[in-house]
Amino acid sequence: MNVDERPGGGALACPPSVPLSPPLPPAAAVHYARFFRALGDETRVQIVRLLAAQSEPLCVCHIESAFGLTQSGISYHLRVLREAGLVLTERRGTWIYYRLDPNCFRALFTFVDQQPRAVGQP
């Protein structure tokens, strides 16, 4: 059977048209892809969750103590998150403190909120 045929015969028809939002501009797609790639690792998701639960920035040493990784391993993950724009840093003496960038997450919510919803979905 040809993939364009129904089991009982006849050609398959495309379902009725649905409203589509336009594709993202290329620069925006690159931005969001970097954001989602940074969240594509379990450790980085855990770090983001840890930072989200704090009211104040966390020192890298406190983040390191929450995981079974070396300081260099945690620093690598924090660098990826920083380069993706997910976290902000602040130097206090010899220590670097990390916090989530609220503007980045607002952009994510805007991205998700602009997607069309099926009828009956919130």
N, C-alpha and C positions, 0 to 999 in steps of 0.2 A: 504494500500500500504506500502510495506517495504521501509525504508529510502534509501536502496541501489538500488532501482529500479526507472526507469524513468516513468513518467506518461503514456507513450505509450508502456511501457514494456522494458525489457532489463536492464542490470546492468549499473550503473553510472560509468564512467571512471574518474580517476583523471586527471586533466589538465596536459599538458606537463610540464616537470620539469623546474624549474627556478633556477638560481644560488643563493645560499644562503651563507651568511657570517657565519663563525663559531660562536657558542655561546661565550659570554664573559667568561673569567676565573671567577671562583666563587668570588674571592676577589674583582675584578672589579665590578661585579654585586652588591655586598654588598655596595660598594662605591657609585655607581650610584643610588641605591635604597634609600640610606640615603639622597642623594642630592634631589631626586624627592619627597621624603616624606616631606622634609623641605619646599619645594615649594607647598605642597598640602594644604596650608592654605591661605585664602584670605589676611589676615593681613600680613603674611610674604611675600607674593608676592608684596603687596603694599610697604612694607619696602624695599625690594630689588629694586623696581622701584625708590623709593625715593633716595636711596643711589646711584643708577646708574646715576641719574640726577645731582649729585654733583661732583664738581671738587676736593673738599677737604673732609676729613673725617667729619662726623657729631657727635656731642656730643649727648649722650643718651637723654638729656633734650630737644634738638631740635627735635629728632625723636618722643619723647613722645608728644610734642606740636602739631605734625601733625596728631595725632590720638586721638580718644575719649576714650583712655584706660588709666589705671593707670600705674604708673611707674613700678610696679611689673609685670603687664601684658606685657608691652613692653619689659622689661628685659627678661621675659620668651621666647618671640618670638626671641629676639636677641640671646639668649643662644642656641636655636634650630638651628638658622642659623649659628652661630659660630661653634657648634659641628659638623654640616654637612660640614663645610669647605667653606661656602659661604661668610662669612664676616671675616675680620681681626679686631683686637682691638688694641688700643693704649691708655695707661693711661697717662693723663696730669693732674698732681696734684690729685684732688679727682674725676675728671671726666674721663669717658671712652669714647673714640671716635671710631666710627665704619666706615668701608669702605668695599666695595666689594673686594673679592680676585679675581683679574683678572685671575690667573692661574686656578681657579676652573671653570670659565666660558669658558676659552680656552679648558679645558678638555671636557666640555659639547659640544662645537662646534665640537671638534674632534670626539666625540661619535656620534653625529648626522651626520657628514660628512662621516663617515665610513659605513653608512647604504646604501644598494644597492638602486638604483633609477630605476623606471620603464622607459622604452624607451620613450623619448620625455620630461621627467621631468628634470628640472635644478638641 
